[in-house]
Amino acid sequence: MVNTVGSCENKNWQKKWVSIKKKLKLSLRQRELIIGSLLGDGTMRLGKNARNVNFKVEHCLAQKEYVIWKYEILKDFVFTEPKISFRYNSNRIKYEKSWWFRTIRHPLITEIYTDFYKGEGYRNGKKIIPRWLKKEFSPFVVAVWIMDDGSFSQNKIDISTYCFSLKEINFFQECFKDIFNIKSGYYKDRDKGYRMYFNQKETHKLVKIICPYIIPSMMYKIFHNPVTTGFSFCQRRDEDSKN
């Protein structure tokens, strides 16, 4: 077998790869998807000797469609298609755990990282919420956040905000109120942390704003039945989901 390490073929590919990376531009929709995911389950990682960061999407097996949807939006920055992650149980039996993909490392992604992981969190992966988020707290960002970490029960939406401080949750409340005129509350969930919630009236207002961006397989995050729960106005904006 021919050893291609250091070969012209590898060098030419590396040169082409760098050229591709330099031409990439982060669209508004791609940026919003990353921001919304960082509020939820998305993670970023700066390698020990790396200068730039990648962004990782990972969701349970049942949410494969959601992973593919995110991939389709970000695929300019993803060189490997979504795949299944495997784990081993206590008996060393291999099983399927989740669907995931990771973007390439790129300066445009690093720019977002440095705002969400400043200070002590810069290397240990602890997220913080930048104040500029209020200017980019769009319906699409919120929709992605709800699809990641939201839940629906008794005609009300709540959000798992365990990883955020009470100060940050107060900031989220301010964003919802000032931007969408939506009031929210929070409660302590045992020793896990805080969860945000919206009463039925505010949930109705929230769903009306984000529903056009919720994909079919994730509709359970915002209602059980659009007719019986009074959300019959909900219509998908597929043209937006493709941009």
BALOBA-1460 file (C-alpha; in Angstrom, 3 decimals):
// residues 243
<rec num="1" residu="m" x="0.000" y="0.000" z="0.000"/>
<rec num="2" residu="v" x="1.314" y="3.439" z="-0.923"/>
<rec num="3" residu="n" x="1.873" y="5.800" z="1.989"/>
<rec num="4" residu="t" x="0.276" y="9.117" z="0.999"/>
<rec num="5" residu="v" x="1.351" y="11.034" z="4.096"/>
<rec num="6" residu="g" x="3.110" y="14.151" z="2.880"/>
<rec num="7" residu="s" x="2.276" y="13.318" z="-0.719"/>
<rec num="8" residu="c" x="1.385" y="15.913" z="-3.338"/>
<rec num="9" residu="e" x="-2.179" y="14.599" z="-3.242"/>
<rec num="10" residu="n" x="-2.508" y="15.399" z="0.470"/>
<rec num="11" residu="k" x="-0.842" y="18.769" z="0.096"/>
<rec num="12" residu="n" x="-3.119" y="19.684" z="-2.789"/>
<rec num="13" residu="w" x="-6.189" y="18.656" z="-0.795"/>
<rec num="14" residu="q" x="-5.027" y="20.672" z="2.219"/>
<rec num="15" residu="k" x="-4.543" y="23.704" z="-0.003"/>
<rec num="16" residu="k" x="-7.994" y="23.232" z="-1.549"/>
<rec num="17" residu="w" x="-9.575" y="22.740" z="1.905"/>
<rec num="18" residu="v" x="-8.072" y="25.991" z="3.226"/>
<rec num="19" residu="s" x="-9.351" y="27.778" z="0.124"/>
<rec num="20" residu="i" x="-12.880" y="26.419" z="0.713"/>
<rec num="21" residu="k" x="-12.836" y="27.535" z="4.353"/>
<rec num="22" residu="k" x="-11.791" y="31.060" z="3.414"/>
<rec num="23" residu="k" x="-14.730" y="31.404" z="1.027"/>
<rec num="24" residu="l" x="-17.341" y="30.398" z="3.611"/>
<rec num="25" residu="k" x="-19.712" y="33.058" z="4.916"/>
<rec num="26" residu="l" x="-22.037" y="32.578" z="7.863"/>
<rec num="27" residu="s" x="-25.569" y="33.506" z="6.787"/>
<rec num="28" residu="l" x="-28.048" y="35.124" z="9.159"/>
<rec num="29" residu="r" x="-30.066" y="31.881" z="9.319"/>
<rec num="30" residu="q" x="-26.958" y="29.827" z="10.100"/>
<rec num="31" residu="r" x="-25.921" y="32.265" z="12.824"/>
<rec num="32" residu="e" x="-29.423" y="32.212" z="14.335"/>
<rec num="33" residu="l" x="-29.435" y="28.412" z="14.329"/>
<rec num="34" residu="i" x="-26.118" y="28.283" z="16.175"/>
<rec num="35" residu="i" x="-27.242" y="30.886" z="18.722"/>
<rec num="36" residu="g" x="-30.571" y="29.161" z="19.338"/>
<rec num="37" residu="s" x="-28.811" y="25.827" z="19.742"/>
<rec num="38" residu="l" x="-26.293" y="27.270" z="22.191"/>
<rec num="39" residu="l" x="-29.204" y="28.362" z="24.369"/>
<rec num="40" residu="g" x="-30.276" y="24.715" z="24.201"/>
<rec num="41" residu="d" x="-28.271" y="21.554" z="23.544"/>
<rec num="42" residu="g" x="-25.591" y="22.844" z="21.177"/>
<rec num="43" residu="t" x="-21.952" y="22.778" z="22.234"/>
<rec num="44" residu="m" x="-18.701" y="24.272" z="21.022"/>
<rec num="45" residu="r" x="-15.190" y="23.054" z="21.604"/>
<rec num="46" residu="l" x="-11.783" y="24.636" z="21.411"/>
<rec num="47" residu="g" x="-9.118" y="21.947" z="21.143"/>
<rec num="48" residu="k" x="-6.010" y="22.108" z="23.296"/>
<rec num="49" residu="n" x="-3.798" y="23.457" z="20.529"/>
<rec num="50" residu="a" x="-6.505" y="24.743" z="18.197"/>
<rec num="51" residu="r" x="-6.996" y="28.363" z="17.224"/>
<rec num="52" residu="n" x="-10.563" y="27.946" z="16.017"/>
<rec num="53" residu="v" x="-13.713" y="26.282" z="17.272"/>
<rec num="54" residu="n" x="-16.238" y="23.801" z="15.930"/>
<rec num="55" residu="f" x="-19.943" y="23.531" z="16.724"/>
<rec num="56" residu="k" x="-21.592" y="20.213" z="17.572"/>
<rec num="57" residu="v" x="-25.223" y="19.157" z="17.198"/>
<rec num="58" residu="e" x="-26.409" y="16.007" z="18.976"/>
<rec num="59" residu="h" x="-29.944" y="14.814" z="19.704"/>
<rec num="60" residu="c" x="-31.613" y="11.541" z="20.613"/>
<rec num="61" residu="l" x="-32.412" y="8.869" z="18.028"/>
<rec num="62" residu="a" x="-36.075" y="9.909" z="17.852"/>
<rec num="63" residu="q" x="-35.018" y="13.395" z="16.752"/>
<rec num="64" residu="k" x="-33.154" y="12.315" z="13.628"/>
<rec num="65" residu="e" x="-35.305" y="14.602" z="11.439"/>
<rec num="66" residu="y" x="-34.372" y="17.546" z="13.638"/>
<rec num="67" residu="v" x="-30.652" y="16.754" z="13.307"/>
<rec num="68" residu="i" x="-30.989" y="16.476" z="9.521"/>
<rec num="69" residu="w" x="-32.847" y="19.811" z="9.440"/>
<rec num="70" residu="k" x="-30.016" y="21.513" z="11.313"/>
<rec num="71" residu="y" x="-27.481" y="19.832" z="9.051"/>
<rec num="72" residu="e" x="-29.213" y="21.099" z="5.905"/>
<rec num="73" residu="i" x="-28.940" y="24.660" z="7.195"/>
<rec num="74" residu="l" x="-25.305" y="24.353" z="8.294"/>
<rec num="75" residu="k" x="-23.964" y="21.921" z="5.694"/>
<rec num="76" residu="d" x="-21.691" y="24.533" z="4.089"/>
<rec num="77" residu="f" x="-19.664" y="24.227" z="7.294"/>
<rec num="78" residu="v" x="-20.029" y="20.459" z="7.679"/>
<rec num="79" residu="f" x="-17.803" y="18.109" z="5.700"/>
<rec num="80" residu="t" x="-19.263" y="14.870" z="7.153"/>
<rec num="81" residu="e" x="-22.952" y="13.967" z="7.107"/>
<rec num="82" residu="p" x="-24.865" y="13.245" z="10.354"/>
<rec num="83" residu="k" x="-24.158" y="9.860" z="11.868"/>
<rec num="84" residu="i" x="-25.199" y="7.682" z="14.795"/>
<rec num="85" residu="s" x="-23.265" y="7.819" z="18.042"/>
<rec num="86" residu="f" x="-22.766" y="4.481" z="19.821"/>
<rec num="87" residu="r" x="-22.251" y="3.679" z="23.484"/>
<rec num="88" residu="y" x="-21.663" y="0.531" z="25.535"/>
<rec num="89" residu="n" x="-23.829" y="-0.597" z="28.442"/>
<rec num="90" residu="s" x="-22.572" y="-2.181" z="31.671"/>
<rec num="91" residu="n" x="-22.352" y="-5.551" z="29.899"/>
<rec num="92" residu="r" x="-20.186" y="-4.055" z="27.146"/>
<rec num="93" residu="i" x="-22.977" y="-4.421" z="24.615"/>
<rec num="94" residu="k" x="-22.925" y="-1.746" z="21.939"/>
<rec num="95" residu="y" x="-26.093" y="0.282" z="21.398"/>
<rec num="96" residu="e" x="-27.213" y="3.301" z="19.363"/>
<rec num="97" residu="k" x="-27.395" y="6.468" z="21.458"/>
<rec num="98" residu="s" x="-27.964" y="9.561" z="19.299"/>
<rec num="99" residu="w" x="-27.630" y="11.349" z="15.964"/>
<rec num="100" residu="w" x="-24.924" y="13.975" z="15.649"/>
<rec num="101" residu="f" x="-22.666" y="16.041" z="13.408"/>
<rec num="102" residu="r" x="-19.939" y="18.603" z="13.887"/>
<rec num="103" residu="t" x="-18.936" y="21.626" z="11.832"/>
<rec num="104" residu="i" x="-15.392" y="22.342" z="10.769"/>
<rec num="105" residu="r" x="-13.310" y="24.702" z="12.884"/>
<rec num="106" residu="h" x="-13.744" y="28.198" z="11.545"/>
<rec num="107" residu="p" x="-13.014" y="31.813" z="12.634"/>
<rec num="108" residu="l" x="-16.660" y="32.844" z="12.132"/>
<rec num="109" residu="i" x="-17.776" y="30.165" z="14.571"/>
<rec num="110" residu="t" x="-14.980" y="31.127" z="16.938"/>
<rec num="111" residu="e" x="-16.348" y="34.690" z="17.055"/>
<rec num="112" residu="i" x="-19.603" y="33.378" z="18.544"/>
<rec num="113" residu="y" x="-17.720" y="31.076" z="20.900"/>
<rec num="114" residu="t" x="-15.641" y="33.845" z="22.450"/>
<rec num="115" residu="d" x="-18.820" y="35.671" z="23.492"/>
<rec num="116" residu="f" x="-20.621" y="32.607" z="24.868"/>
<rec num="117" residu="y" x="-17.604" y="31.108" z="26.658"/>
<rec num="118" residu="k" x="-15.697" y="34.079" z="28.087"/>
<rec num="119" residu="g" x="-13.700" y="34.101" z="31.288"/>
<rec num="120" residu="e" x="-13.451" y="30.873" z="33.257"/>
<rec num="121" residu="g" x="-15.694" y="29.116" z="30.777"/>
<rec num="122" residu="y" x="-13.329" y="29.742" z="27.878"/>
<rec num="123" residu="r" x="-11.656" y="26.354" z="28.266"/>
<rec num="124" residu="n" x="-13.979" y="24.350" z="30.489"/>
<rec num="125" residu="g" x="-17.091" y="24.627" z="28.316"/>
<rec num="126" residu="k" x="-19.301" y="26.675" z="30.659"/>
<rec num="127" residu="k" x="-21.706" y="28.878" z="28.718"/>
<rec num="128" residu="i" x="-22.559" y="32.457" z="29.553"/>
<rec num="129" residu="i" x="-25.112" y="34.737" z="27.885"/>
<rec num="130" residu="p" x="-23.744" y="37.785" z="26.032"/>
<rec num="131" residu="r" x="-25.728" y="41.006" z="26.377"/>
<rec num="132" residu="w" x="-25.890" y="41.448" z="22.598"/>
<rec num="133" residu="l" x="-28.246" y="38.457" z="22.495"/>
<rec num="134" residu="k" x="-31.172" y="40.818" z="23.028"/>
<rec num="135" residu="k" x="-30.524" y="42.370" z="19.600"/>
<rec num="136" residu="e" x="-30.570" y="38.932" z="17.941"/>
<rec num="137" residu="f" x="-33.360" y="37.341" z="19.974"/>
<rec num="138" residu="s" x="-35.441" y="36.585" z="16.902"/>
<rec num="139" residu="p" x="-38.466" y="34.267" z="16.521"/>
<rec num="140" residu="f" x="-36.207" y="31.770" z="14.752"/>
<rec num="141" residu="v" x="-33.636" y="31.791" z="17.579"/>
<rec num="142" residu="v" x="-36.414" y="31.220" z="20.118"/>
<rec num="143" residu="a" x="-37.974" y="28.478" z="17.970"/>
<rec num="144" residu="v" x="-34.684" y="26.554" z="17.886"/>
<rec num="145" residu="w" x="-34.268" y="27.020" z="21.637"/>
<rec num="146" residu="i" x="-37.773" y="25.673" z="22.264"/>
<rec num="147" residu="m" x="-37.193" y="22.700" z="19.934"/>
<rec num="148" residu="d" x="-33.994" y="21.932" z="21.857"/>
<rec num="149" residu="d" x="-35.081" y="22.474" z="25.458"/>
<rec num="150" residu="g" x="-38.785" y="23.287" z="25.520"/>
<rec num="151" residu="s" x="-41.682" y="21.097" z="26.618"/>
<rec num="152" residu="f" x="-45.471" y="21.372" z="26.479"/>
<rec num="153" residu="s" x="-47.894" y="20.341" z="29.204"/>
<rec num="154" residu="q" x="-51.389" y="21.493" z="30.220"/>
<rec num="155" residu="n" x="-51.396" y="24.004" z="27.342"/>
<rec num="156" residu="k" x="-48.259" y="25.664" z="28.691"/>
<rec num="157" residu="i" x="-44.655" y="25.802" z="27.481"/>
<rec num="158" residu="d" x="-41.703" y="25.663" z="29.795"/>
<rec num="159" residu="i" x="-37.971" y="25.657" z="29.062"/>
<rec num="160" residu="s" x="-35.201" y="23.729" z="30.746"/>
<rec num="161" residu="t" x="-32.845" y="26.507" z="31.862"/>
<rec num="162" residu="y" x="-30.904" y="24.503" z="34.441"/>
<rec num="163" residu="c" x="-27.496" y="25.570" z="33.146"/>
<rec num="164" residu="f" x="-28.238" y="29.284" z="33.476"/>
<rec num="165" residu="s" x="-27.962" y="31.519" z="36.513"/>
<rec num="166" residu="l" x="-30.954" y="33.347" z="37.956"/>
<rec num="167" residu="k" x="-29.471" y="36.590" z="36.650"/>
<rec num="168" residu="e" x="-29.371" y="35.143" z="33.139"/>
<rec num="169" residu="i" x="-32.946" y="33.873" z="33.437"/>
<rec num="170" residu="n" x="-34.031" y="37.374" z="34.445"/>
<rec num="171" residu="f" x="-32.293" y="38.610" z="31.297"/>
<rec num="172" residu="f" x="-34.246" y="36.098" z="29.181"/>
<rec num="173" residu="q" x="-37.454" y="37.332" z="30.800"/>
<rec num="174" residu="e" x="-36.498" y="40.863" z="29.844"/>
<rec num="175" residu="c" x="-35.897" y="39.781" z="26.242"/>
<rec num="176" residu="f" x="-39.288" y="38.074" z="25.963"/>
<rec num="177" residu="k" x="-41.084" y="41.049" z="27.502"/>
<rec num="178" residu="d" x="-39.329" y="43.858" z="25.613"/>
<rec num="179" residu="i" x="-39.184" y="42.165" z="22.205"/>
<rec num="180" residu="f" x="-42.375" y="40.101" z="22.060"/>
<rec num="181" residu="n" x="-44.459" y="41.514" z="24.922"/>
<rec num="182" residu="i" x="-44.556" y="38.040" z="26.444"/>
<rec num="183" residu="k" x="-44.416" y="37.559" z="30.209"/>
<rec num="184" residu="s" x="-42.685" y="34.560" z="31.728"/>
<rec num="185" residu="g" x="-41.970" y="33.095" z="35.140"/>
<rec num="186" residu="y" x="-39.554" y="30.605" z="36.641"/>
<rec num="187" residu="y" x="-39.437" y="28.096" z="39.452"/>
<rec num="188" residu="k" x="-36.806" y="26.075" z="41.283"/>
<rec num="189" residu="d" x="-36.855" y="22.439" z="40.174"/>
<rec num="190" residu="r" x="-35.446" y="20.665" z="43.234"/>
<rec num="191" residu="d" x="-31.635" y="20.731" z="43.105"/>
<rec num="192" residu="k" x="-31.474" y="20.791" z="39.294"/>
<rec num="193" residu="g" x="-31.813" y="24.544" z="38.896"/>
<rec num="194" residu="y" x="-34.465" y="26.830" z="37.431"/>
<rec num="195" residu="r" x="-37.050" y="26.300" z="34.706"/>
<rec num="196" residu="m" x="-38.745" y="29.105" z="32.817"/>
<rec num="197" residu="y" x="-42.452" y="28.847" z="32.030"/>
<rec num="198" residu="f" x="-45.278" y="30.679" z="30.270"/>
<rec num="199" residu="n" x="-48.904" y="30.552" z="31.408"/>
<rec num="200" residu="q" x="-51.600" y="29.562" z="28.914"/>
<rec num="201" residu="k" x="-52.215" y="33.109" z="27.698"/>
<rec num="202" residu="e" x="-48.513" y="33.843" z="27.188"/>
<rec num="203" residu="t" x="-47.940" y="30.415" z="25.660"/>
<rec num="204" residu="h" x="-50.586" y="31.182" z="23.043"/>
<rec num="205" residu="k" x="-48.729" y="34.398" z="22.164"/>
<rec num="206" residu="l" x="-45.381" y="32.614" z="22.070"/>
<rec num="207" residu="v" x="-46.624" y="29.802" z="19.828"/>
<rec num="208" residu="k" x="-48.093" y="32.296" z="17.390"/>
<rec num="209" residu="i" x="-44.631" y="33.844" z="17.006"/>
<rec num="210" residu="i" x="-42.485" y="30.716" z="16.730"/>
<rec num="211" residu="c" x="-44.849" y="28.155" z="15.191"/>
<rec num="212" residu="p" x="-43.974" y="29.019" z="11.552"/>
<rec num="213" residu="y" x="-40.404" y="27.874" z="12.231"/>
<rec num="214" residu="i" x="-41.108" y="24.644" z="14.120"/>
<rec num="215" residu="i" x="-40.524" y="21.556" z="11.979"/>
<rec num="216" residu="p" x="-43.293" y="18.893" z="11.848"/>
<rec num="217" residu="s" x="-41.522" y="16.292" z="13.989"/>
<rec num="218" residu="m" x="-40.999" y="18.843" z="16.784"/>
<rec num="219" residu="m" x="-44.522" y="20.250" z="16.925"/>
<rec num="220" residu="y" x="-45.108" y="18.271" z="20.132"/>
<rec num="221" residu="k" x="-42.876" y="20.843" z="21.832"/>
<rec num="222" residu="i" x="-45.511" y="23.570" z="21.423"/>
<rec num="223" residu="f" x="-48.886" y="21.801" z="21.438"/>
<rec num="224" residu="h" x="-50.633" y="18.436" z="21.466"/>
<rec num="225" residu="n" x="-53.302" y="19.266" z="18.895"/>
<rec num="226" residu="p" x="-53.503" y="22.634" z="17.059"/>
<rec num="227" residu="v" x="-57.301" y="22.555" z="16.903"/>
<rec num="228" residu="t" x="-58.196" y="21.453" z="20.424"/>
<rec num="229" residu="t" x="-55.597" y="23.732" z="21.976"/>
<rec num="230" residu="g" x="-56.661" y="26.767" z="19.969"/>
<rec num="231" residu="f" x="-53.542" y="26.977" z="17.807"/>
<rec num="232" residu="s" x="-55.215" y="26.363" z="14.453"/>
<rec num="233" residu="f" x="-53.558" y="29.541" z="13.115"/>
<rec num="234" residu="c" x="-50.191" y="27.771" z="13.000"/>
<rec num="235" residu="q" x="-48.752" y="27.429" z="9.514"/>
<rec num="236" residu="r" x="-45.238" y="26.473" z="8.520"/>
<rec num="237" residu="r" x="-43.057" y="28.924" z="6.653"/>
<rec num="238" residu="d" x="-41.094" y="26.401" z="4.629"/>
<rec num="239" residu="e" x="-39.420" y="29.071" z="2.573"/>
<rec num="240" residu="d" x="-37.825" y="30.393" z="5.760"/>
<rec num="241" residu="s" x="-36.721" y="26.961" z="6.936"/>
<rec num="242" residu="k" x="-34.690" y="26.530" z="3.759"/>
<rec num="243" residu="n" x="-32.839" y="29.837" z="3.968"/>
